[in-house]
Amino acid sequence: MSCPICKGEAVTKYRPFCSKRCADIDLGRWMNGTYTVPSGREEDPEEIAEALDEMLRTSEANEAKKHHS
């Protein structure tokens, strides 16, 4: 099996990668959004707006509780 990053020979300890460096490069790509997994679901702008509104209301309610405690 070859390393998906550099195409070198994979090492058991870091499989499927050849080194910690290549494993870290791959992790970094996942974390910064270079890699994505499609959801198969269309985004509904209305649903997103409602979810954001709910998060804001919850956040504001939590802040109000902190100040009244």
Distance bins in CASP14 RR format, pairs under 12 A and 6 or more apart:
PFRMAT RR
TARGET T0000
AUTHOR 0000-0000-0000
RMODE 2
METHOD distances of the structure
MODEL  1
1 7 0 0 0 0 0 1 0 0 0 0 0
1 8 0 0 0 0 1 0 0 0 0 0 0
1 9 1 0 0 1 0 0 0 0 0 0 0
1 10 1 0 1 0 0 0 0 0 0 0 0
1 11 0 0 0 0 0 1 0 0 0 0 0
1 12 0 0 0 0 0 1 0 0 0 0 0
1 14 0 0 0 0 0 1 0 0 0 0 0
1 15 1 0 0 1 0 0 0 0 0 0 0
1 16 1 0 1 0 0 0 0 0 0 0 0
1 17 0 0 0 0 1 0 0 0 0 0 0
1 18 0 0 0 0 1 0 0 0 0 0 0
2 8 1 0 1 0 0 0 0 0 0 0 0
2 9 1 0 0 1 0 0 0 0 0 0 0
2 10 1 0 0 1 0 0 0 0 0 0 0
2 11 0 0 0 0 0 1 0 0 0 0 0
2 15 0 0 0 0 0 1 0 0 0 0 0
2 16 0 0 0 0 1 0 0 0 0 0 0
2 17 0 0 0 0 1 0 0 0 0 0 0
2 18 0 0 0 0 1 0 0 0 0 0 0
2 22 0 0 0 0 0 1 0 0 0 0 0
3 9 1 0 0 1 0 0 0 0 0 0 0
3 10 1 0 1 0 0 0 0 0 0 0 0
3 11 0 0 0 0 1 0 0 0 0 0 0
3 14 0 0 0 0 1 0 0 0 0 0 0
3 15 0 0 0 0 1 0 0 0 0 0 0
3 16 1 0 0 1 0 0 0 0 0 0 0
3 17 1 0 1 0 0 0 0 0 0 0 0
3 18 1 1 0 0 0 0 0 0 0 0 0
3 19 1 0 0 1 0 0 0 0 0 0 0
3 20 0 0 0 0 0 1 0 0 0 0 0
3 21 0 0 0 0 1 0 0 0 0 0 0
3 22 1 0 1 0 0 0 0 0 0 0 0
3 23 0 0 0 0 1 0 0 0 0 0 0
3 25 0 0 0 0 1 0 0 0 0 0 0
3 26 0 0 0 0 1 0 0 0 0 0 0
4 10 0 0 0 0 1 0 0 0 0 0 0
4 14 0 0 0 0 0 1 0 0 0 0 0
4 15 0 0 0 0 0 1 0 0 0 0 0
4 16 1 0 0 1 0 0 0 0 0 0 0
4 17 1 0 0 1 0 0 0 0 0 0 0
4 18 0 0 0 0 1 0 0 0 0 0 0
4 22 1 0 0 1 0 0 0 0 0 0 0
4 23 0 0 0 0 0 1 0 0 0 0 0
4 25 0 0 0 0 1 0 0 0 0 0 0
4 26 1 0 0 1 0 0 0 0 0 0 0
4 29 0 0 0 0 0 1 0 0 0 0 0
4 35 0 0 0 0 0 1 0 0 0 0 0
5 14 0 0 0 0 0 1 0 0 0 0 0
5 16 0 0 0 0 1 0 0 0 0 0 0
5 17 1 0 0 1 0 0 0 0 0 0 0
5 18 1 0 0 1 0 0 0 0 0 0 0
5 19 0 0 0 0 1 0 0 0 0 0 0
5 20 0 0 0 0 0 1 0 0 0 0 0
5 21 0 0 0 0 1 0 0 0 0 0 0
5 22 1 1 0 0 0 0 0 0 0 0 0
5 23 0 0 0 0 1 0 0 0 0 0 0
5 24 0 0 0 0 1 0 0 0 0 0 0
5 25 1 0 1 0 0 0 0 0 0 0 0
5 26 1 0 1 0 0 0 0 0 0 0 0
5 27 0 0 0 0 0 1 0 0 0 0 0
5 28 0 0 0 0 0 1 0 0 0 0 0
5 29 0 0 0 0 1 0 0 0 0 0 0
5 34 0 0 0 0 0 1 0 0 0 0 0
5 35 0 0 0 0 0 1 0 0 0 0 0
6 14 0 0 0 0 0 1 0 0 0 0 0
6 16 0 0 0 0 0 1 0 0 0 0 0
6 17 0 0 0 0 1 0 0 0 0 0 0
6 18 1 0 0 1 0 0 0 0 0 0 0
6 19 0 0 0 0 1 0 0 0 0 0 0
6 21 0 0 0 0 1 0 0 0 0 0 0
6 22 1 0 1 0 0 0 0 0 0 0 0
6 23 0 0 0 0 0 1 0 0 0 0 0
6 25 0 0 0 0 1 0 0 0 0 0 0
6 26 0 0 0 0 0 1 0 0 0 0 0
7 16 0 0 0 0 0 1 0 0 0 0 0
7 17 0 0 0 0 0 1 0 0 0 0 0
7 18 0 0 0 0 1 0 0 0 0 0 0
7 22 0 0 0 0 1 0 0 0 0 0 0
8 14 0 0 0 0 0 1 0 0 0 0 0
8 16 0 0 0 0 0 1 0 0 0 0 0
8 17 0 0 0 0 1 0 0 0 0 0 0
8 18 1 0 1 0 0 0 0 0 0 0 0
8 19 0 0 0 0 1 0 0 0 0 0 0
8 21 0 0 0 0 0 1 0 0 0 0 0
8 22 0 0 0 0 1 0 0 0 0 0 0
9 15 0 0 0 0 0 1 0 0 0 0 0
9 16 0 0 0 0 0 1 0 0 0 0 0
9 17 0 0 0 0 0 1 0 0 0 0 0
9 18 1 0 0 1 0 0 0 0 0 0 0
9 19 0 0 0 0 0 1 0 0 0 0 0
9 22 0 0 0 0 0 1 0 0 0 0 0
10 16 1 0 1 0 0 0 0 0 0 0 0
10 17 1 0 0 1 0 0 0 0 0 0 0
10 18 1 0 1 0 0 0 0 0 0 0 0
10 19 0 0 0 0 1 0 0 0 0 0 0
10 22 0 0 0 0 1 0 0 0 0 0 0
10 23 0 0 0 0 0 1 0 0 0 0 0
11 17 1 0 0 1 0 0 0 0 0 0 0
11 18 1 0 1 0 0 0 0 0 0 0 0
11 19 1 0 0 1 0 0 0 0 0 0 0
11 20 0 0 0 0 1 0 0 0 0 0 0
11 21 0 0 0 0 0 1 0 0 0 0 0
11 22 0 0 0 0 1 0 0 0 0 0 0
11 23 0 0 0 0 1 0 0 0 0 0 0
12 18 0 0 0 0 0 1 0 0 0 0 0
12 19 0 0 0 0 0 1 0 0 0 0 0
13 19 0 0 0 0 1 0 0 0 0 0 0
13 20 0 0 0 0 1 0 0 0 0 0 0
13 22 0 0 0 0 0 1 0 0 0 0 0
13 23 0 0 0 0 1 0 0 0 0 0 0
14 20 1 0 0 1 0 0 0 0 0 0 0
14 21 0 0 0 0 1 0 0 0 0 0 0
14 22 1 0 0 1 0 0 0 0 0 0 0
14 23 1 0 1 0 0 0 0 0 0 0 0
14 24 0 0 0 0 1 0 0 0 0 0 0
14 25 0 0 0 0 0 1 0 0 0 0 0
14 26 0 0 0 0 1 0 0 0 0 0 0
14 27 0 0 0 0 0 1 0 0 0 0 0
15 22 0 0 0 0 0 1 0 0 0 0 0
15 23 0 0 0 0 1 0 0 0 0 0 0
15 26 0 0 0 0 0 1 0 0 0 0 0
16 22 0 0 0 0 1 0 0 0 0 0 0
16 23 0 0 0 0 1 0 0 0 0 0 0
16 26 0 0 0 0 1 0 0 0 0 0 0
17 23 1 0 1 0 0 0 0 0 0 0 0
17 24 0 0 0 0 1 0 0 0 0 0 0
17 25 0 0 0 0 1 0 0 0 0 0 0
17 26 1 0 0 1 0 0 0 0 0 0 0
17 27 0 0 0 0 1 0 0 0 0 0 0
18 24 0 0 0 0 0 1 0 0 0 0 0
18 25 0 0 0 0 0 1 0 0 0 0 0
18 26 0 0 0 0 0 1 0 0 0 0 0
19 25 0 0 0 0 1 0 0 0 0 0 0
19 26 0 0 0 0 0 1 0 0 0 0 0
20 26 0 0 0 0 0 1 0 0 0 0 0
20 27 0 0 0 0 0 1 0 0 0 0 0
21 27 0 0 0 0 0 1 0 0 0 0 0
21 28 0 0 0 0 0 1 0 0 0 0 0
22 28 0 0 0 0 0 1 0 0 0 0 0
22 29 0 0 0 0 0 1 0 0 0 0 0
23 29 0 0 0 0 0 1 0 0 0 0 0
23 30 0 0 0 0 0 1 0 0 0 0 0
24 30 0 0 0 0 0 1 0 0 0 0 0
24 31 0 0 0 0 0 1 0 0 0 0 0
25 31 0 0 0 0 0 1 0 0 0 0 0
25 32 0 0 0 0 0 1 0 0 0 0 0
25 34 0 0 0 0 1 0 0 0 0 0 0
25 35 0 0 0 0 0 1 0 0 0 0 0
26 32 0 0 0 0 0 1 0 0 0 0 0
26 33 0 0 0 0 0 1 0 0 0 0 0
26 34 0 0 0 0 1 0 0 0 0 0 0
26 35 0 0 0 0 1 0 0 0 0 0 0
27 33 0 0 0 0 0 1 0 0 0 0 0
27 34 0 0 0 0 0 1 0 0 0 0 0
27 35 0 0 0 0 1 0 0 0 0 0 0
28 34 1 0 0 1 0 0 0 0 0 0 0
28 35 0 0 0 0 1 0 0 0 0 0 0
29 35 1 0 1 0 0 0 0 0 0 0 0
29 36 0 0 0 0 0 1 0 0 0 0 0
30 36 0 0 0 0 1 0 0 0 0 0 0
30 37 0 0 0 0 1 0 0 0 0 0 0
41 47 0 0 0 0 0 1 0 0 0 0 0
41 48 0 0 0 0 0 1 0 0 0 0 0
42 48 0 0 0 0 0 1 0 0 0 0 0
43 49 0 0 0 0 0 1 0 0 0 0 0
43 51 0 0 0 0 0 1 0 0 0 0 0
44 50 0 0 0 0 1 0 0 0 0 0 0
44 51 0 0 0 0 1 0 0 0 0 0 0
45 51 0 0 0 0 0 1 0 0 0 0 0
45 52 0 0 0 0 0 1 0 0 0 0 0
46 52 0 0 0 0 0 1 0 0 0 0 0
46 53 0 0 0 0 0 1 0 0 0 0 0
47 53 0 0 0 0 0 1 0 0 0 0 0
47 54 0 0 0 0 0 1 0 0 0 0 0
48 54 0 0 0 0 0 1 0 0 0 0 0
48 55 0 0 0 0 0 1 0 0 0 0 0
49 55 0 0 0 0 0 1 0 0 0 0 0
49 56 0 0 0 0 0 1 0 0 0 0 0
50 56 0 0 0 0 0 1 0 0 0 0 0
50 57 0 0 0 0 0 1 0 0 0 0 0
51 57 0 0 0 0 0 1 0 0 0 0 0
51 58 0 0 0 0 0 1 0 0 0 0 0
52 58 0 0 0 0 0 1 0 0 0 0 0
52 59 0 0 0 0 0 1 0 0 0 0 0
53 59 0 0 0 0 0 1 0 0 0 0 0
53 60 0 0 0 0 0 1 0 0 0 0 0
54 60 0 0 0 0 0 1 0 0 0 0 0
54 61 0 0 0 0 0 1 0 0 0 0 0
55 61 0 0 0 0 0 1 0 0 0 0 0
55 62 0 0 0 0 0 1 0 0 0 0 0
56 62 0 0 0 0 0 1 0 0 0 0 0
56 63 0 0 0 0 0 1 0 0 0 0 0
57 63 0 0 0 0 0 1 0 0 0 0 0
57 64 0 0 0 0 0 1 0 0 0 0 0
58 64 0 0 0 0 0 1 0 0 0 0 0
58 65 0 0 0 0 0 1 0 0 0 0 0
59 65 0 0 0 0 0 1 0 0 0 0 0
59 66 0 0 0 0 0 1 0 0 0 0 0
60 66 0 0 0 0 0 1 0 0 0 0 0
60 67 0 0 0 0 0 1 0 0 0 0 0
61 67 0 0 0 0 0 1 0 0 0 0 0
61 68 0 0 0 0 0 1 0 0 0 0 0
62 68 0 0 0 0 0 1 0 0 0 0 0
62 69 0 0 0 0 0 1 0 0 0 0 0
63 69 0 0 0 0 0 1 0 0 0 0 0
END
